[in-house]
Amino acid sequence: MLRWNILRLWAFMSRFRPRFERHRLDTPELLASFLCTRSSYVAQTSLYGYLKTRMGTSYRTYFEDDMFSASIRMAAIKLFLSCLADLTVFAAALCARDGPLPPSGAAALAQFCFQRAATQGLAEAGVGPVPVDALERLTQRLQATDWEAAVDGRRAFAGSEVDLVRFAPVIDEYKALDREIVTNSIRFRWHDVRDQLRRRLEAPRLANKIPPQAVDTTDG
């Protein structure tokens, strides 16, 4: 039973492992695929790394418990969606700055990419449709987003830093002790992802491929 639990959980987590490509990101569809793979990678490595470090050599004992394995699975899904929201807003902010795109165009791009990427990632993980509350939270976030400020990586990625600690199936006492080192670990993982996105994003070409009806060029 122990071996089966560990292999089952590892198979689930492995579904979040990205398939890295090198092509330019010049369409909303390509951008959404990039956002999916990188968000799932950061979520997987950050969460699993934290749990394995905290459990130490006794991690096999924890993984023997079906309920605990299920809690890891749920935490991975929630953290993936949180990471995806952060990376999507950051990418749309880059397009708003370099495209350039007006705020409504950036929001339309973010909504399209988030839903497409979330659908892809959850399907690969064997999970159902994108939760309605995740879409609602993104919509609320986009309405309040300062697109000029969102290109500051530290601001754009604060949500996933908090949610890694929030969703991890670890007791509150340990979370309080681990908070600084855990948030630093996910912050470090985001550095390379942001660099990849900046290098590969073709913001002007991508901005021209957003459906005109989604963009109100009169807004600010």
Secondary structure, DSSP 8 states (H G I E B T S, - for coil): -HHHHHHHHHHHHHTT------S-B-SHHHHHHHHHHHHHHHHHHHHHHHHHHHHGGGHHHHHT-HHHHHHHHHHHHHHHHHHHHHHHHHHHHHHHHHTT--HHHHHHHHHHHHHHHHHHHHHHTT--S--HHHHHHHHHHHHH--TTGGGSHHHHTHHHHHHHHHHSSS-HHHHHHHHHHHHHHHHHHHHHHHHHHHHHB-HHHHHTTS-GGG--TT--
